């Protein structure tokens, strides 16, 4: 099997914790080169992942003719510059979200890559969760009838850390919604198969002292009419929440706990009902029942890399095209605009 030779820009952090280990599960992937600014760390990562080359600057890695695709996991403030350089170097690109500081610039970069015949995807890897894929198929088949409501929450405890780039608007672009809520917004659109058309939001720094929001909630409507909400927080203790993802329709519901996150799995409970039944004035409810979905679990980062490699090798459509990342970034900008103006924003 042909293997894509990957170069990794910003090989520490999330790349070292999740994506590089996940690459080992992708049959069409070879970790060829890693880059980190500190020589000792770059060499340590090269040895850890048995890469051929270690670099301390992006330009040198991108100039390596053996590198066919690059994964960009550096701080957000460097994304746009590194994406431009990767396009100029003729490399296919997988970049962590957001692609650039603004949705407009992100879309511009998507066009530049397309004009050069290069593939570019964005790191919304939660699409590859087994249960998310199952629910997407069930909704497409109409199992839940007309979808009327959906909700998701993704949070963490992220106290003040001086110098942390995610806690500065200049280097991160936004706070909890930009970093975490983006996955919820993307998953809802992806699983339902409908785009958000109108959104309102609340965003404030309620608990900590940094200049990005630690609390953000969005209320929106999808093109298919379904209403939805997303909550993103940096100020809720990690053990105090369940990271839920919920869908409700005229024939049933799906309630997911723990499917959002960096691991495959969690629990997805599906409850199907009959939309022909009449009104029950007693409102008696049975809290039991439902079917817990099963499926073959794996590594979502490995699936992400393998899917992108298949698109390069076989020409299959990208599972997570970068344009989708730019679109959800525009939604987040509209949430922030709504929080400032107090008005709903039509996309």
RAKA-V545981 format. One record per backbone hydrogen bond with DSSP energy under -1.0 kcal/mol. CO is the residue of the C=O (numbers start at 1). NH is the residue of the N-H. E is the energy in kcal/mol with one decimal. If there is no record, write none. Layout:
BEGIN
CO_NH_E ; CO_NH_E
END
This chain:
BEGIN
4_30_-2.6 ; 5_68_-2.5 ; 5_69_-1.7 ; 6_32_-1.8 ; 6_33_-2.0 ; 7_71_-2.5 ; 8_35_-2.0 ; 9_73_-3.0 ; 12_15_-1.3 ; 13_17_-2.5 ; 14_18_-2.6 ; 14_19_-1.5 ; 15_20_-3.4 ; 18_22_-2.0 ; 19_23_-1.9 ; 21_24_-1.0 ; 22_25_-2.0 ; 23_26_-1.4 ; 26_29_-1.5 ; 28_4_-3.5 ; 30_6_-3.0 ; 30_32_-1.2 ; 32_52_-1.3 ; 32_53_-2.2 ; 33_8_-2.0 ; 34_55_-2.9 ; 35_10_-1.5 ; 35_11_-2.1 ; 38_42_-2.6 ; 39_43_-2.5 ; 40_44_-2.1 ; 41_45_-2.5 ; 42_46_-2.0 ; 43_47_-2.4 ; 44_48_-2.3 ; 45_49_-2.1 ; 46_51_-2.2 ; 53_34_-1.8 ; 55_36_-2.1 ; 57_61_-1.4 ; 58_62_-2.7 ; 59_63_-1.4 ; 61_64_-1.4 ; 64_67_-1.2 ; 68_92_-2.1 ; 69_7_-2.4 ; 70_94_-2.6 ; 71_9_-2.5 ; 72_96_-2.5 ; 75_78_-2.2 ; 76_79_-1.6 ; 78_82_-2.2 ; 79_83_-3.0 ; 80_84_-2.5 ; 81_85_-2.1 ; 82_86_-2.3 ; 83_87_-2.4 ; 84_88_-2.5 ; 85_89_-1.8 ; 86_91_-2.5 ; 87_90_-1.5 ; 92_70_-2.8 ; 93_121_-2.7 ; 94_72_-2.6 ; 95_123_-2.3 ; 102_106_-2.2 ; 103_107_-2.5 ; 104_108_-2.0 ; 105_109_-2.2 ; 106_110_-1.9 ; 107_111_-2.0 ; 108_112_-2.1 ; 109_113_-2.3 ; 110_114_-2.2 ; 111_115_-2.7 ; 112_116_-1.1 ; 113_118_-2.8 ; 114_117_-1.5 ; 119_93_-2.7 ; 120_322_-2.4 ; 121_95_-2.3 ; 122_124_-2.3 ; 123_125_-1.1 ; 124_127_-1.5 ; 125_128_-2.1 ; 126_129_-1.5 ; 129_133_-2.1 ; 130_134_-1.9 ; 131_135_-2.6 ; 132_136_-2.2 ; 133_137_-1.7 ; 134_138_-2.3 ; 135_139_-2.8 ; 136_140_-2.0 ; 137_141_-1.7 ; 138_143_-2.4 ; 139_142_-1.4 ; 142_145_-1.6 ; 144_251_-2.2 ; 146_250_-1.4 ; 148_227_-1.8 ; 149_248_-2.8 ; 150_229_-1.5 ; 151_246_-3.2 ; 152_231_-2.1 ; 154_233_-1.1 ; 156_236_-1.2 ; 161_164_-2.4 ; 164_167_-1.4 ; 165_168_-1.2 ; 168_172_-2.5 ; 169_173_-1.6 ; 175_179_-2.6 ; 176_180_-2.7 ; 176_181_-2.0 ; 177_182_-1.3 ; 180_183_-1.4 ; 181_185_-2.6 ; 182_186_-2.2 ; 183_187_-2.8 ; 184_188_-2.4 ; 185_189_-1.9 ; 186_190_-2.8 ; 187_191_-3.3 ; 188_192_-2.3 ; 189_193_-2.0 ; 189_194_-1.1 ; 195_223_-2.8 ; 197_347_-2.5 ; 198_221_-2.1 ; 199_345_-3.3 ; 200_219_-2.5 ; 202_217_-2.3 ; 204_215_-1.8 ; 213_176_-2.1 ; 214_234_-3.0 ; 215_204_-2.2 ; 216_232_-3.0 ; 217_202_-2.4 ; 218_230_-1.9 ; 219_200_-2.8 ; 220_228_-2.3 ; 221_197_-3.0 ; 221_198_-1.4 ; 222_225_-2.0 ; 226_222_-2.9 ; 227_150_-1.1 ; 228_220_-2.7 ; 229_152_-1.5 ; 230_218_-2.7 ; 231_154_-2.0 ; 232_216_-2.1 ; 233_156_-1.7 ; 234_158_-2.9 ; 237_240_-2.0 ; 242_258_-1.2 ; 243_258_-1.4 ; 244_153_-2.0 ; 245_256_-3.0 ; 246_151_-2.1 ; 247_254_-2.5 ; 248_148_-2.7 ; 248_149_-1.7 ; 251_273_-3.7 ; 252_249_-3.1 ; 253_271_-2.6 ; 254_247_-2.5 ; 255_269_-2.6 ; 256_245_-1.9 ; 257_267_-2.7 ; 267_257_-2.9 ; 268_293_-3.0 ; 269_255_-2.6 ; 270_291_-3.0 ; 271_253_-2.7 ; 274_277_-1.3 ; 280_283_-1.1 ; 291_270_-3.1 ; 299_303_-2.3 ; 300_304_-2.0 ; 301_305_-2.4 ; 302_306_-2.7 ; 303_307_-2.7 ; 304_308_-2.0 ; 305_309_-2.6 ; 306_310_-2.4 ; 307_311_-1.7 ; 308_312_-1.7 ; 309_313_-2.8 ; 310_314_-3.1 ; 320_122_-1.9 ; 321_324_-1.7 ; 322_326_-2.0 ; 323_327_-2.1 ; 324_328_-2.1 ; 325_329_-1.7 ; 326_330_-1.7 ; 327_331_-1.6 ; 328_332_-1.9 ; 329_333_-2.2 ; 330_334_-1.9 ; 331_335_-2.0 ; 332_336_-2.3 ; 333_337_-2.1 ; 334_338_-2.5 ; 335_339_-2.2 ; 336_340_-1.7 ; 337_341_-2.4 ; 338_342_-2.9 ; 345_199_-2.5
END
